[in-house]
Amino acid sequence: MTAIAVGVAIAVGAGYWIAHLQNAGNPVPLISASQAQADSSPPAEGERKILYYRNPMGLPDTSPVPKKDSMGMDYIPVYADDKPDDSGAVVVSAARIQTLGVKTAEVELRAVDSAVRASGRIEIDERTQVVVAPRFEGWIERLHVNAVGDPVKKGQPLFTAYSPELQSTGEELRIAERLARASAGHDP
């Protein structure tokens, strides 16, 4: 059980490390809506040229004139100086940040002092399981490993089996060995 816990801990650490390496080259900045507006600093409303109006529900239909969609919502104007947001930046309004209770802090390396509880499921790797199928008729007299998940070492007996067929074959082998030893002394 300890080996499984250590294995899970190593897997979680490796996953965190790999994710950290993948995101190190291109982190996604988290900026508030007020910062995004301050950075872009668009010209006044009257100076901006409207290219077209788009559907507020994200549908691909556009219109050269203002109108309402089927649900009565006004189409949204798209301006010539609007830049497409391909940076991958997540824009969150200040009101939403306050509602969510987001707290920001300086990044620092330190130990986590609170307990982390996570749910999970541990399963046996089926590729490491072995099926024992004897090729003789018989039955199991005694089971040495009697529960799924019990640890088994190499060479450890799993069960004691009895087979009349195997018993008679073993007896024939012992008789043949005795005869071979007896005839070895009487070489013709």
Phi and psi restraints in degrees (value plus and minus 20) as a CYANA .aco file:
   2 THR   PHI     -84.6   -44.6
   2 THR   PSI     -58.5   -18.5
   3 ALA   PHI     -83.3   -43.3
   3 ALA   PSI     -57.8   -17.8
   4 ILE   PHI     -86.0   -46.0
   4 ILE   PSI     -63.9   -23.9
   5 ALA   PHI     -82.8   -42.8
   5 ALA   PSI     -61.2   -21.2
   6 VAL   PHI     -85.2   -45.2
   6 VAL   PSI     -61.2   -21.2
   7 GLY   PHI     -82.4   -42.4
   7 GLY   PSI     -62.3   -22.3
   8 VAL   PHI     -84.4   -44.4
   8 VAL   PSI     -62.4   -22.4
   9 ALA   PHI     -83.1   -43.1
   9 ALA   PSI     -61.2   -21.2
  10 ILE   PHI     -85.4   -45.4
  10 ILE   PSI     -61.9   -21.9
  11 ALA   PHI     -83.6   -43.6
  11 ALA   PSI     -62.4   -22.4
  12 VAL   PHI     -84.6   -44.6
  12 VAL   PSI     -63.5   -23.5
  13 GLY   PHI     -83.2   -43.2
  13 GLY   PSI     -62.2   -22.2
  14 ALA   PHI     -85.2   -45.2
  14 ALA   PSI     -60.3   -20.3
  15 GLY   PHI     -82.9   -42.9
  15 GLY   PSI     -62.8   -22.8
  16 TYR   PHI     -83.2   -43.2
  16 TYR   PSI     -62.8   -22.8
  17 TRP   PHI     -84.0   -44.0
  17 TRP   PSI     -64.1   -24.1
  18 ILE   PHI     -84.6   -44.6
  18 ILE   PSI     -63.4   -23.4
  19 ALA   PHI     -83.0   -43.0
  19 ALA   PSI     -58.3   -18.3
  20 HIS   PHI     -84.8   -44.8
  20 HIS   PSI     -60.6   -20.6
  21 LEU   PHI     -85.6   -45.6
  21 LEU   PSI     -58.5   -18.5
  22 GLN   PHI     -89.3   -49.3
  22 GLN   PSI     -55.4   -15.4
  23 ASN   PHI    -110.0   -70.0
  23 ASN   PSI     -27.1    12.9
  24 ALA   PHI     -86.4   -46.4
  24 ALA   PSI     -53.9   -13.9
  25 GLY   PHI     -97.7   -57.7
  25 GLY   PSI     -49.5    -9.5
  26 ASN   PHI    -161.5  -121.5
  26 ASN   PSI      53.6    93.6
  27 PRO   PHI     -90.1   -50.1
  27 PRO   PSI     126.7   166.7
  28 VAL   PHI    -112.8   -72.8
  28 VAL   PSI      98.1   138.1
  29 PRO   PHI     -94.0   -54.0
  29 PRO   PSI     125.0   165.0
  30 LEU   PHI    -128.3   -88.3
  30 LEU   PSI      92.6   132.6
  31 ILE   PHI    -146.6  -106.6
  31 ILE   PSI     133.1   173.1
  32 SER   PHI    -102.5   -62.5
  32 SER   PSI     143.9   183.9
  33 ALA   PHI     -83.3   -43.3
  33 ALA   PSI     -55.5   -15.5
  34 SER   PHI     -86.8   -46.8
  34 SER   PSI     -56.8   -16.8
  35 GLN   PHI     -87.7   -47.7
  35 GLN   PSI     -59.6   -19.6
  36 ALA   PHI     -84.2   -44.2
  36 ALA   PSI     -60.4   -20.4
  37 GLN   PHI     -89.8   -49.8
  37 GLN   PSI     -58.1   -18.1
  38 ALA   PHI     -86.9   -46.9
  38 ALA   PSI     -56.6   -16.6
  39 ASP   PHI     -89.1   -49.1
  39 ASP   PSI     -61.4   -21.4
  40 SER   PHI     -98.0   -58.0
  40 SER   PSI     -52.7   -12.7
  41 SER   PHI      17.4    57.4
  41 SER   PSI      50.2    90.2
  42 PRO   PHI     -91.1   -51.1
  42 PRO   PSI     139.3   179.3
  43 PRO   PHI     -89.3   -49.3
  43 PRO   PSI     150.4   190.4
  44 ALA   PHI     -80.3   -40.3
  44 ALA   PSI     138.8   178.8
  45 GLU   PHI     -77.5   -37.5
  45 GLU   PSI     -60.0   -20.0
  46 GLY   PHI     -88.8   -48.8
  46 GLY   PSI     -46.6    -6.6
  47 GLU   PHI    -104.2   -64.2
  47 GLU   PSI     -36.1     3.9
  48 ARG   PHI    -102.4   -62.4
  48 ARG   PSI     121.1   161.1
  49 LYS   PHI    -119.2   -79.2
  49 LYS   PSI     107.4   147.4
  50 ILE   PHI    -105.3   -65.3
  50 ILE   PSI     105.4   145.4
  51 LEU   PHI    -101.6   -61.6
  51 LEU   PSI     -70.1   -30.1
  52 TYR   PHI    -184.5  -144.5
  52 TYR   PSI     157.7   197.7
  53 TYR   PHI    -135.6   -95.6
  53 TYR   PSI     116.9   156.9
  54 ARG   PHI    -134.4   -94.4
  54 ARG   PSI     138.3   178.3
  55 ASN   PHI     -87.5   -47.5
  55 ASN   PSI     113.0   153.0
  56 PRO   PHI     -90.1   -50.1
  56 PRO   PSI     -36.2     3.8
  57 MET   PHI    -109.3   -69.3
  57 MET   PSI     -15.3    24.7
  58 GLY   PHI      65.4   105.4
  58 GLY   PSI     -14.4    25.6
  59 LEU   PHI     -91.1   -51.1
  59 LEU   PSI     135.8   175.8
  60 PRO   PHI     -95.9   -55.9
  60 PRO   PSI     -23.8    16.2
  61 ASP   PHI     -97.2   -57.2
  61 ASP   PSI     121.1   161.1
  62 THR   PHI    -147.6  -107.6
  62 THR   PSI     148.5   188.5
  63 SER   PHI    -164.2  -124.2
  63 SER   PSI     122.1   162.1
  64 PRO   PHI     -96.4   -56.4
  64 PRO   PSI     -36.7     3.3
  65 VAL   PHI    -142.1  -102.1
  65 VAL   PSI     135.3   175.3
  66 PRO   PHI     -85.2   -45.2
  66 PRO   PSI     119.8   159.8
  67 LYS   PHI    -177.9  -137.9
  67 LYS   PSI    -199.2  -159.2
  68 LYS   PHI    -132.7   -92.7
  68 LYS   PSI     130.1   170.1
  69 ASP   PHI    -104.5   -64.5
  69 ASP   PSI    -194.2  -154.2
  70 SER   PHI     -84.9   -44.9
  70 SER   PSI     -39.7     0.3
  71 MET   PHI    -119.1   -79.1
  71 MET   PSI     -14.1    25.9
  72 GLY   PHI      66.1   106.1
  72 GLY   PSI      -6.7    33.3
  73 MET   PHI    -111.1   -71.1
  73 MET   PSI     120.4   160.4
  74 ASP   PHI     -90.5   -50.5
  74 ASP   PSI     121.7   161.7
  75 TYR   PHI     -88.5   -48.5
  75 TYR   PSI     128.7   168.7
  76 ILE   PHI    -115.6   -75.6
  76 ILE   PSI     110.8   150.8
  77 PRO   PHI     -92.4   -52.4
  77 PRO   PSI     122.8   162.8
  78 VAL   PHI    -133.4   -93.4
  78 VAL   PSI     100.7   140.7
  79 TYR   PHI    -113.2   -73.2
  79 TYR   PSI     136.5   176.5
  80 ALA   PHI     -86.4   -46.4
  80 ALA   PSI     -52.9   -12.9
  81 ASP   PHI    -110.0   -70.0
  81 ASP   PSI     -17.1    22.9
  82 ASP   PHI     -91.2   -51.2
  82 ASP   PSI     111.5   151.5
  83 LYS   PHI    -118.9   -78.9
  83 LYS   PSI     117.4   157.4
  84 PRO   PHI     -84.6   -44.6
  84 PRO   PSI     120.8   160.8
  85 ASP   PHI    -108.5   -68.5
  85 ASP   PSI      63.6   103.6
  86 ASP   PHI    -119.8   -79.8
  86 ASP   PSI     -15.8    24.2
  87 SER   PHI     -94.4   -54.4
  87 SER   PSI     -39.4     0.6
  88 GLY   PHI      63.1   103.1
  88 GLY   PSI     -10.1    29.9
  89 ALA   PHI     -90.9   -50.9
  89 ALA   PSI     118.8   158.8
  90 VAL   PHI    -113.3   -73.3
  90 VAL   PSI     100.1   140.1
  91 VAL   PHI    -124.3   -84.3
  91 VAL   PSI     101.5   141.5
  92 VAL   PHI    -145.4  -105.4
  92 VAL   PSI     110.0   150.0
  93 SER   PHI     -89.0   -49.0
  93 SER   PSI     136.7   176.7
  94 ALA   PHI     -83.3   -43.3
  94 ALA   PSI     -57.1   -17.1
  95 ALA   PHI     -83.9   -43.9
  95 ALA   PSI     -60.7   -20.7
  96 ARG   PHI     -87.7   -47.7
  96 ARG   PSI     -59.1   -19.1
  97 ILE   PHI     -81.4   -41.4
  97 ILE   PSI     -61.9   -21.9
  98 GLN   PHI     -88.5   -48.5
  98 GLN   PSI     -60.3   -20.3
  99 THR   PHI     -83.2   -43.2
  99 THR   PSI     -61.1   -21.1
 100 LEU   PHI     -94.7   -54.7
 100 LEU   PSI     -37.5     2.5
 101 GLY   PHI      54.4    94.4
 101 GLY   PSI      13.7    53.7
 102 VAL   PHI     -91.6   -51.6
 102 VAL   PSI     111.9   151.9
 103 LYS   PHI    -137.8   -97.8
 103 LYS   PSI     114.9   154.9
 104 THR   PHI    -127.3   -87.3
 104 THR   PSI     131.3   171.3
 105 ALA   PHI    -171.1  -131.1
 105 ALA   PSI     140.7   180.7
 106 GLU   PHI     -86.1   -46.1
 106 GLU   PSI     118.5   158.5
 107 VAL   PHI     -91.9   -51.9
 107 VAL   PSI     111.4   151.4
 108 GLU   PHI    -169.7  -129.7
 108 GLU   PSI     132.1   172.1
 109 LEU   PHI    -112.5   -72.5
 109 LEU   PSI      99.0   139.0
 110 ARG   PHI    -175.5  -135.5
 110 ARG   PSI     146.0   186.0
 111 ALA   PHI     -97.9   -57.9
 111 ALA   PSI     124.2   164.2
 112 VAL   PHI    -100.0   -60.0
 112 VAL   PSI     100.3   140.3
 113 ASP   PHI    -118.1   -78.1
 113 ASP   PSI     -18.9    21.1
 114 SER   PHI    -131.5   -91.5
 114 SER   PSI     132.2   172.2
 115 ALA   PHI     -91.5   -51.5
 115 ALA   PSI     118.5   158.5
 116 VAL   PHI    -126.7   -86.7
 116 VAL   PSI     101.2   141.2
 117 ARG   PHI    -132.7   -92.7
 117 ARG   PSI     108.9   148.9
 118 ALA   PHI    -159.7  -119.7
 118 ALA   PSI     124.5   164.5
 119 SER   PHI    -111.9   -71.9
 119 SER   PSI     132.6   172.6
 120 GLY   PHI    -186.5  -146.5
 120 GLY   PSI     156.8   196.8
 121 ARG   PHI    -157.1  -117.1
 121 ARG   PSI     109.8   149.8
 122 ILE   PHI    -124.3   -84.3
 122 ILE   PSI     108.1   148.1
 123 GLU   PHI    -144.8  -104.8
 123 GLU   PSI     133.6   173.6
 124 ILE   PHI     -97.8   -57.8
 124 ILE   PSI     117.5   157.5
 125 ASP   PHI     -93.1   -53.1
 125 ASP   PSI      91.0   131.0
 126 GLU   PHI     -86.1   -46.1
 126 GLU   PSI     -40.4    -0.4
 127 ARG   PHI     -90.7   -50.7
 127 ARG   PSI     -39.7     0.3
 128 THR   PHI    -115.8   -75.8
 128 THR   PSI     -22.7    17.3
 129 GLN   PHI    -102.5   -62.5
 129 GLN   PSI     127.7   167.7
 130 VAL   PHI    -145.5  -105.5
 130 VAL   PSI     116.6   156.6
 131 VAL   PHI    -122.1   -82.1
 131 VAL   PSI     107.4   147.4
 132 VAL   PHI    -120.2   -80.2
 132 VAL   PSI      96.2   136.2
 133 ALA   PHI    -146.8  -106.8
 133 ALA   PSI      78.1   118.1
 134 PRO   PHI     -88.0   -48.0
 134 PRO   PSI     131.3   171.3
 135 ARG   PHI    -124.8   -84.8
 135 ARG   PSI      23.1    63.1
 136 PHE   PHI    -167.9  -127.9
 136 PHE   PSI     136.8   176.8
 137 GLU   PHI    -103.8   -63.8
 137 GLU   PSI     122.7   162.7
 138 GLY   PHI     147.6   187.6
 138 GLY   PSI    -183.6  -143.6
 139 TRP   PHI    -167.1  -127.1
 139 TRP   PSI     143.9   183.9
 140 ILE   PHI    -109.8   -69.8
 140 ILE   PSI     102.3   142.3
 141 GLU   PHI    -106.1   -66.1
 141 GLU   PSI     -59.7   -19.7
 142 ARG   PHI    -163.1  -123.1
 142 ARG   PSI     114.4   154.4
 143 LEU   PHI    -123.5   -83.5
 143 LEU   PSI      96.3   136.3
 144 HIS   PHI    -104.7   -64.7
 144 HIS   PSI     -50.5   -10.5
 145 VAL   PHI    -135.0   -95.0
 145 VAL   PSI      91.9   131.9
 146 ASN   PHI    -138.1   -98.1
 146 ASN   PSI      -4.1    35.9
 147 ALA   PHI    -164.7  -124.7
 147 ALA   PSI     124.3   164.3
 148 VAL   PHI     -85.9   -45.9
 148 VAL   PSI     111.6   151.6
 149 GLY   PHI      76.3   116.3
 149 GLY   PSI     -27.3    12.7
 150 ASP   PHI     -84.6   -44.6
 150 ASP   PSI     115.8   155.8
 151 PRO   PHI     -89.3   -49.3
 151 PRO   PSI     120.2   160.2
 152 VAL   PHI    -147.5  -107.5
 152 VAL   PSI     111.8   151.8
 153 LYS   PHI    -119.6   -79.6
 153 LYS   PSI     137.3   177.3
 154 LYS   PHI     -81.5   -41.5
 154 LYS   PSI     110.1   150.1
 155 GLY   PHI      68.8   108.8
 155 GLY   PSI     -29.4    10.6
 156 GLN   PHI     -93.8   -53.8
 156 GLN   PSI     113.4   153.4
 157 PRO   PHI     -89.1   -49.1
 157 PRO   PSI     117.1   157.1
 158 LEU   PHI    -110.0   -70.0
 158 LEU   PSI     -57.8   -17.8
 159 PHE   PHI    -178.2  -138.2
 159 PHE   PSI     144.9   184.9
 160 THR   PHI    -131.6   -91.6
 160 THR   PSI     103.0   143.0
 161 ALA   PHI    -132.4   -92.4
 161 ALA   PSI     134.2   174.2
 162 TYR   PHI    -146.2  -106.2
 162 TYR   PSI     112.6   152.6
 163 SER   PHI    -160.6  -120.6
 163 SER   PSI      98.7   138.7
 164 PRO   PHI     -79.0   -39.0
 164 PRO   PSI     -58.3   -18.3
 165 GLU   PHI     -82.7   -42.7
 165 GLU   PSI     -66.5   -26.5
 166 LEU   PHI     -87.8   -47.8
 166 LEU   PSI     -56.2   -16.2
 167 GLN   PHI     -82.6   -42.6
 167 GLN   PSI     -66.3   -26.3
 168 SER   PHI     -89.0   -49.0
 168 SER   PSI     -55.8   -15.8
 169 THR   PHI     -85.7   -45.7
 169 THR   PSI     -59.9   -19.9
 170 GLY   PHI     -84.2   -44.2
 170 GLY   PSI     -59.6   -19.6
 171 GLU   PHI     -85.1   -45.1
 171 GLU   PSI     -61.4   -21.4
 172 GLU   PHI     -81.8   -41.8
 172 GLU   PSI     -59.1   -19.1
 173 LEU   PHI     -83.8   -43.8
 173 LEU   PSI     -63.3   -23.3
 174 ARG   PHI     -84.1   -44.1
 174 ARG   PSI     -59.7   -19.7
 175 ILE   PHI     -84.3   -44.3
 175 ILE   PSI     -62.9   -22.9
 176 ALA   PHI     -84.7   -44.7
 176 ALA   PSI     -58.5   -18.5
 177 GLU   PHI     -85.6   -45.6
 177 GLU   PSI     -61.5   -21.5
 178 ARG   PHI     -83.0   -43.0
 178 ARG   PSI     -63.1   -23.1
 179 LEU   PHI     -85.7   -45.7
 179 LEU   PSI     -57.6   -17.6
 180 ALA   PHI     -85.7   -45.7
 180 ALA   PSI     -60.1   -20.1
 181 ARG   PHI     -87.7   -47.7
 181 ARG   PSI     -60.1   -20.1
 182 ALA   PHI     -87.8   -47.8
 182 ALA   PSI     -57.7   -17.7
 183 SER   PHI    -100.5   -60.5
 183 SER   PSI     -35.9     4.1
 184 ALA   PHI     -86.9   -46.9
 184 ALA   PSI     -52.1   -12.1
 185 GLY   PHI     -97.6   -57.6
 185 GLY   PSI     -40.6    -0.6
 186 HIS   PHI    -130.7   -90.7
 186 HIS   PSI      51.3    91.3
 187 ASP   PHI     -96.2   -56.2
 187 ASP   PSI     105.6   145.6
